[in-house]
């Protein structure tokens, strides 16, 4: 009796929703290796370093204030491969859950801001 209930609960939840946090750690650096400062979603950061990005159904714009570096760099959203586990296992409800929680999205693990020497 416990096993069918557990299988039903797993089928109704999204794999990405279970396996992913609401945020994703991303390594941000400059193309020259120099330190840069800026903001992402209003959150200040220094790089090189790790920045927590909230998973959302939108690209992130990295704004930099460091002279000689691109003022804007786009971190494009992609669908996390974990999301496709739901489709392969027939979990329509799980896929909907992943979409509604926005945990199905991910960004590149490494984002490089273009700078000139």
SEZA-360907 format. One line per field, with one value per atom (N, C-alpha, C): residue number from 1; residue in one letter; atom name; x, y, z. Coordinates in Angstrom, 1 decimal. Layout:
N
seq: (NUM,...)
type: (a,...)
atom: (CA,...)
u: (X,...)
v: (Y,...)
w: (Z,...)
END
This chain:
117
seq: (1,1,1,2,2,2,3,3,3,4,4,4,5,5,5,6,6,6,7,7,7,8,8,8,9,9,9,10,10,10,11,11,11,12,12,12,13,13,13,14,14,14,15,15,15,16,16,16,17,17,17,18,18,18,19,19,19,20,20,20,21,21,21,22,22,22,23,23,23,24,24,24,25,25,25,26,26,26,27,27,27,28,28,28,29,29,29,30,30,30,31,31,31,32,32,32,33,33,33,34,34,34,35,35,35,36,36,36,37,37,37,38,38,38,39,39,39,40,40,40,41,41,41,42,42,42,43,43,43,44,44,44,45,45,45,46,46,46,47,47,47,48,48,48,49,49,49,50,50,50,51,51,51,52,52,52,53,53,53,54,54,54,55,55,55,56,56,56,57,57,57,58,58,58,59,59,59,60,60,60,61,61,61,62,62,62,63,63,63,64,64,64,65,65,65,66,66,66,67,67,67,68,68,68,69,69,69,70,70,70,71,71,71,72,72,72,73,73,73,74,74,74,75,75,75,76,76,76,77,77,77,78,78,78,79,79,79,80,80,80,81,81,81,82,82,82,83,83,83,84,84,84,85,85,85,86,86,86,87,87,87,88,88,88,89,89,89,90,90,90,91,91,91,92,92,92,93,93,93,94,94,94,95,95,95,96,96,96,97,97,97,98,98,98,99,99,99,100,100,100,101,101,101,102,102,102,103,103,103,104,104,104,105,105,105,106,106,106,107,107,107,108,108,108,109,109,109,110,110,110,111,111,111,112,112,112,113,113,113,114,114,114,115,115,115,116,116,116,117,117,117)
type: (x,x,x,x,x,x,x,x,x,x,x,x,x,x,x,x,x,x,x,x,x,x,x,x,x,x,x,x,x,x,x,x,x,x,x,x,x,x,x,x,x,x,x,x,x,x,x,x,x,x,x,x,x,x,x,x,x,x,x,x,x,x,x,x,x,x,x,x,x,x,x,x,x,x,x,x,x,x,x,x,x,x,x,x,x,x,x,x,x,x,x,x,x,x,x,x,x,x,x,x,x,x,x,x,x,x,x,x,x,x,x,x,x,x,x,x,x,x,x,x,x,x,x,x,x,x,x,x,x,x,x,x,x,x,x,x,x,x,x,x,x,x,x,x,x,x,x,x,x,x,x,x,x,x,x,x,x,x,x,x,x,x,x,x,x,x,x,x,x,x,x,x,x,x,x,x,x,x,x,x,x,x,x,x,x,x,x,x,x,x,x,x,x,x,x,x,x,x,x,x,x,x,x,x,x,x,x,x,x,x,x,x,x,x,x,x,x,x,x,x,x,x,x,x,x,x,x,x,x,x,x,x,x,x,x,x,x,x,x,x,x,x,x,x,x,x,x,x,x,x,x,x,x,x,x,x,x,x,x,x,x,x,x,x,x,x,x,x,x,x,x,x,x,x,x,x,x,x,x,x,x,x,x,x,x,x,x,x,x,x,x,x,x,x,x,x,x,x,x,x,x,x,x,x,x,x,x,x,x,x,x,x,x,x,x,x,x,x,x,x,x,x,x,x,x,x,x,x,x,x,x,x,x,x,x,x,x,x,x,x,x,x,x,x,x,x,x,x,x,x,x)
atom: (N,CA,C,N,CA,C,N,CA,C,N,CA,C,N,CA,C,N,CA,C,N,CA,C,N,CA,C,N,CA,C,N,CA,C,N,CA,C,N,CA,C,N,CA,C,N,CA,C,N,CA,C,N,CA,C,N,CA,C,N,CA,C,N,CA,C,N,CA,C,N,CA,C,N,CA,C,N,CA,C,N,CA,C,N,CA,C,N,CA,C,N,CA,C,N,CA,C,N,CA,C,N,CA,C,N,CA,C,N,CA,C,N,CA,C,N,CA,C,N,CA,C,N,CA,C,N,CA,C,N,CA,C,N,CA,C,N,CA,C,N,CA,C,N,CA,C,N,CA,C,N,CA,C,N,CA,C,N,CA,C,N,CA,C,N,CA,C,N,CA,C,N,CA,C,N,CA,C,N,CA,C,N,CA,C,N,CA,C,N,CA,C,N,CA,C,N,CA,C,N,CA,C,N,CA,C,N,CA,C,N,CA,C,N,CA,C,N,CA,C,N,CA,C,N,CA,C,N,CA,C,N,CA,C,N,CA,C,N,CA,C,N,CA,C,N,CA,C,N,CA,C,N,CA,C,N,CA,C,N,CA,C,N,CA,C,N,CA,C,N,CA,C,N,CA,C,N,CA,C,N,CA,C,N,CA,C,N,CA,C,N,CA,C,N,CA,C,N,CA,C,N,CA,C,N,CA,C,N,CA,C,N,CA,C,N,CA,C,N,CA,C,N,CA,C,N,CA,C,N,CA,C,N,CA,C,N,CA,C,N,CA,C,N,CA,C,N,CA,C,N,CA,C,N,CA,C,N,CA,C,N,CA,C,N,CA,C,N,CA,C,N,CA,C,N,CA,C,N,CA,C,N,CA,C,N,CA,C,N,CA,C,N,CA,C,N,CA,C,N,CA,C,N,CA,C,N,CA,C)
u: (0.8,0.0,0.9,2.0,2.9,3.6,4.0,4.7,3.8,2.6,1.7,1.5,1.4,1.2,2.5,3.6,4.9,5.1,4.7,4.9,3.9,2.7,1.7,2.3,2.8,3.3,4.5,5.4,6.5,6.0,5.0,4.4,3.7,3.2,2.5,3.4,4.7,5.6,6.7,7.3,8.3,9.6,10.4,11.7,12.6,12.5,13.4,12.9,11.7,11.2,11.7,12.0,12.5,14.0,14.7,16.1,16.8,16.1,16.7,16.3,17.3,16.9,16.3,15.7,15.1,16.2,17.5,18.6,19.6,20.5,21.5,22.8,23.9,25.2,25.9,26.4,27.0,28.3,29.4,30.7,30.8,31.0,31.1,32.6,33.1,34.5,34.7,35.8,36.1,37.0,37.0,37.8,39.3,39.6,41.0,41.5,40.6,40.9,41.0,40.7,40.7,39.4,39.4,38.2,37.2,36.0,34.9,33.8,33.0,31.9,30.7,29.6,28.3,27.1,26.0,24.8,24.1,23.3,22.4,21.1,20.0,18.7,18.8,19.6,19.8,20.7,21.2,22.1,23.5,24.3,25.7,26.5,27.6,28.5,29.9,30.9,32.3,32.7,33.5,33.9,35.4,36.2,35.7,35.1,34.0,33.3,32.0,31.4,30.1,29.0,28.0,26.8,25.6,24.6,23.4,22.3,21.9,20.8,19.5,18.5,17.1,16.7,16.2,15.8,14.4,14.4,13.2,13.1,11.9,11.7,12.0,13.3,13.8,15.3,15.9,17.4,17.7,19.0,19.5,20.4,20.4,21.2,22.3,23.5,24.6,25.1,24.9,25.4,26.7,27.7,29.0,29.4,30.1,30.5,32.0,32.7,34.1,34.6,35.4,35.9,36.6,36.3,37.0,36.3,35.2,34.4,33.0,32.4,31.1,30.1,29.3,28.4,27.2,26.9,25.8,26.3,26.0,26.3,25.0,24.5,23.3,23.6,23.0,23.0,21.7,21.7,20.5,20.0,18.7,18.0,17.9,18.0,17.8,17.0,16.4,15.6,16.6,16.5,17.4,17.0,18.0,17.8,16.9,17.0,16.1,14.7,14.3,12.9,12.4,13.2,12.8,12.6,13.0,12.7,11.2,10.5,9.1,8.4,8.9,8.3,8.5,9.7,10.0,9.2,8.9,8.2,6.7,6.3,4.8,4.2,5.0,4.5,4.1,2.9,2.3,2.2,1.7,1.5,2.9,3.9,5.2,5.8,5.6,6.1,5.5,4.2,3.4,4.0,4.3,4.8,6.2,7.0,8.4,8.2,7.3,7.1,6.5,5.6,5.0,5.9,6.8,7.8,9.0,9.2,10.3,11.6,11.6,12.8,13.3,12.6,13.0,14.0,14.3,15.3,16.6,17.6,19.0,19.8,20.9,21.8,23.2,24.0,25.3,26.0,26.8,27.5,28.7,29.2,30.3,29.9,29.9,29.6,30.8,31.2,32.4,32.0,32.4,32.1,33.3,33.0,34.1,34.7,36.1,36.8,38.0,38.6,39.8,40.9,42.1,43.3,43.7)
v: (-1.2,0.0,1.3,1.2,2.4,2.6,1.6,1.7,2.3,1.9,2.6,4.1,4.5,5.9,6.6,6.1,6.7,6.9,5.9,6.0,7.1,7.2,8.2,9.6,9.7,11.0,11.5,10.5,10.8,11.2,10.5,10.8,12.2,12.7,14.0,15.1,14.9,16.0,16.0,17.1,17.3,16.9,16.2,15.8,17.0,18.0,19.2,20.0,19.9,20.6,19.9,18.6,17.9,18.0,17.9,17.9,19.2,20.2,21.6,22.5,23.3,24.4,25.5,26.5,27.7,28.5,28.4,29.2,28.2,28.8,28.0,28.8,28.1,28.7,28.7,29.9,30.2,30.8,30.4,31.0,32.1,33.3,34.5,34.9,35.2,35.7,36.6,37.3,38.1,37.4,37.8,37.2,37.4,38.5,38.8,38.3,37.8,37.3,38.4,39.6,40.8,40.8,41.4,41.5,42.5,42.1,42.9,43.1,44.2,44.4,44.7,44.3,44.6,44.1,44.0,43.5,42.5,41.6,40.7,40.8,41.1,41.3,42.2,43.2,44.2,43.7,42.5,41.9,42.2,42.9,43.2,42.0,41.9,40.8,41.3,40.5,40.7,39.4,39.5,38.3,38.5,37.4,36.0,35.6,34.8,34.3,33.6,33.0,32.3,33.3,33.3,34.1,33.2,33.4,32.6,33.3,32.6,33.1,32.4,33.2,32.6,32.0,30.8,30.1,30.7,31.2,31.9,31.6,31.8,31.7,33.0,33.4,34.6,34.6,35.3,35.4,36.4,36.3,37.2,38.2,39.5,40.5,40.8,40.6,40.9,42.3,43.2,44.6,44.8,45.3,45.5,47.0,47.4,48.8,49.0,47.9,47.9,48.4,49.4,50.0,49.0,49.0,48.1,46.8,46.6,45.4,45.7,44.7,44.8,45.3,46.3,46.8,45.8,45.0,44.0,42.7,41.6,40.2,39.5,38.7,37.9,36.5,36.0,34.6,34.0,33.2,32.7,31.5,31.5,30.4,29.2,28.0,26.8,25.9,24.8,23.8,22.9,22.6,21.7,20.3,19.5,18.1,17.3,17.6,16.8,16.9,18.0,18.2,17.1,16.7,15.7,14.3,14.1,12.8,12.7,13.8,13.7,13.3,13.9,13.5,12.1,11.6,10.2,9.2,9.6,8.7,9.0,9.9,10.1,11.0,11.8,12.6,14.0,14.0,15.3,16.3,15.7,16.6,17.1,16.2,16.6,17.7,17.5,18.6,19.9,19.9,21.1,21.7,20.9,21.3,22.0,21.4,21.9,23.3,23.4,24.7,25.8,25.4,26.4,26.9,26.0,26.4,27.1,27.1,27.6,27.0,25.8,25.1,24.3,24.3,23.6,24.4,25.6,26.4,26.4,26.6,26.6,27.6,28.0,28.9,28.2,28.7,28.1,28.1,27.1,27.0,28.0,28.5,29.4,30.6,31.8,33.0,33.9,34.2,35.0,36.4,37.5,38.8,39.2,39.7,40.1,41.5,41.4,42.6,42.7,43.9,44.1,44.5,44.2,44.5,45.9)
w: (0.0,0.0,0.0,0.7,0.8,-0.6,-1.3,-2.5,-3.6,-3.8,-4.8,-4.5,-3.3,-2.9,-3.2,-2.9,-3.2,-4.7,-5.5,-6.9,-7.5,-6.9,-7.4,-7.0,-5.8,-5.4,-6.3,-6.7,-7.6,-9.0,-9.4,-10.8,-10.8,-9.7,-9.7,-9.4,-9.1,-8.8,-9.9,-10.1,-11.2,-10.8,-11.7,-11.3,-11.1,-12.0,-11.8,-10.5,-10.2,-8.9,-7.7,-7.8,-6.7,-6.6,-7.8,-7.8,-7.9,-8.3,-8.4,-7.3,-6.8,-5.9,-6.7,-6.0,-6.6,-7.3,-6.8,-7.3,-7.9,-8.8,-9.3,-9.1,-8.7,-8.6,-9.9,-10.3,-11.6,-11.3,-12.0,-11.9,-12.9,-12.4,-13.3,-13.2,-14.4,-14.5,-15.7,-15.8,-17.0,-18.0,-19.2,-20.2,-20.0,-19.3,-19.0,-17.6,-16.8,-15.5,-14.5,-14.9,-13.9,-13.1,-12.0,-11.1,-11.8,-11.7,-12.2,-11.1,-11.3,-10.3,-11.2,-10.7,-11.4,-10.6,-11.3,-10.7,-11.7,-11.0,-11.7,-11.0,-11.6,-11.0,-9.8,-9.8,-8.7,-7.6,-7.7,-6.7,-7.1,-6.2,-6.5,-6.4,-7.3,-7.3,-7.6,-7.2,-7.6,-8.3,-9.3,-10.0,-10.3,-10.4,-10.4,-9.1,-9.3,-8.1,-8.5,-7.5,-7.6,-7.3,-8.2,-8.0,-8.1,-7.1,-7.1,-8.0,-9.0,-9.9,-9.6,-9.5,-9.3,-10.6,-10.6,-11.8,-12.2,-13.5,-14.0,-15.5,-16.0,-17.4,-18.1,-17.9,-18.6,-18.6,-19.5,-19.6,-18.5,-18.0,-17.0,-17.7,-17.3,-17.8,-16.8,-17.1,-16.2,-16.5,-15.6,-15.8,-15.1,-15.8,-15.2,-15.3,-14.3,-14.2,-14.3,-14.6,-14.7,-16.0,-16.0,-17.2,-18.1,-19.4,-20.3,-20.5,-19.8,-19.9,-20.5,-21.1,-21.7,-20.6,-20.9,-19.9,-19.6,-20.6,-20.5,-21.1,-20.4,-20.8,-20.5,-21.5,-21.3,-20.9,-19.8,-19.4,-19.9,-21.0,-21.6,-20.8,-20.7,-20.0,-21.0,-20.4,-21.2,-20.3,-20.9,-20.2,-19.6,-18.3,-17.6,-18.1,-18.4,-18.9,-17.9,-16.6,-15.7,-16.0,-16.6,-17.0,-17.9,-18.8,-19.8,-19.2,-18.0,-17.3,-17.2,-16.9,-16.8,-18.1,-19.2,-20.5,-20.8,-20.6,-20.9,-20.0,-18.8,-17.8,-17.9,-18.8,-18.9,-17.9,-17.2,-16.1,-16.6,-17.1,-17.6,-16.4,-15.2,-14.1,-13.5,-13.6,-13.1,-14.0,-15.3,-16.2,-16.0,-15.7,-15.4,-14.1,-13.1,-11.8,-12.1,-12.8,-13.1,-13.8,-14.7,-15.4,-14.5,-13.7,-12.8,-11.7,-11.2,-10.2,-10.8,-12.1,-12.9,-12.5,-11.9,-11.6,-12.8,-13.9,-15.1,-15.9,-15.5,-16.2,-15.6,-16.4,-16.0,-16.8,-16.3,-17.0,-17.1,-18.0,-18.1,-16.8,-16.5,-15.2,-15.2,-16.3,-16.4,-17.3,-16.8,-17.6,-17.7,-18.9,-19.0,-19.6,-18.9,-19.3,-20.1,-21.3,-22.2,-21.8,-21.6,-21.2,-22.2,-22.3,-23.1,-22.1,-22.5,-21.7,-21.9)
END
